[in-house]
Amino acid sequence: MTTTTPAAVLADSLPAGLVRDASLVAGGAVVTGVLSQVVVPLPFTPVPLSLGTFAVLLVGASLGPVRGTLSMLLYLGAGVAGVPWFAEQSAGWHTASFGYVIGYVLAAGLVGALARRRADRSPLSMAGAAALATLAVYAGGVPWLMVSLGVSLGEALLLGVAPFLLGDVLKAAAAAGLLPAAWRLLGRRD
């Protein structure tokens, strides 16, 4: 039986240790909180357009599935506890857009697992990983939006997906450029 070592993610380029991992998890949550404040409010939907999803793509792919998921769980837990770092400096779970934060946890794990399988090494594979991770964000956000607003699936898609598609394509394209470039800067593509 042949065993293979999982591929490295960008964070594995740093010296190993518990302090490193804890710092990366906390740092990923902070990066997500900061980028979530870059917001374009849309008057026709309760869901703001933010760079939070972009942060999730970068954090999840850079940290890998376990640290990426833990980072988003920390982001979610601290936000529920009152840290105002969800989009528009909100906190708590009573907002119509909280389901997207739940989706961040799923997305970070997914894009991290795909990065662990080297999806972050080329622009095309990273774009695909980003697209799948974005679908995971929607999988958390749309049902929550339906329940919190009492709307149908079609209405939730109009309010919580359609206005964000172009921005999510741009975020995926940016991640597809940045992550492979980071590997090239390290001089590694293994």
Salt bridges, closest charged atoms under 4 A:
ASP12 OD1 - ARG67 NH2 2.82
ASP12 OD2 - ARG116 NH1 2.85
ASP21 OD1 - ARG20 NH2 2.93
ASP21 OD1 - ARG67 NH1 2.97
ASP120 OD1 - ARG121 NH1 2.71
ASP168 OD1 - LYS171 NZ 3.41
ASP190 OD1 - ARG121 NH2 3.68
ASP190 OD2 - ARG188 NE 3.42
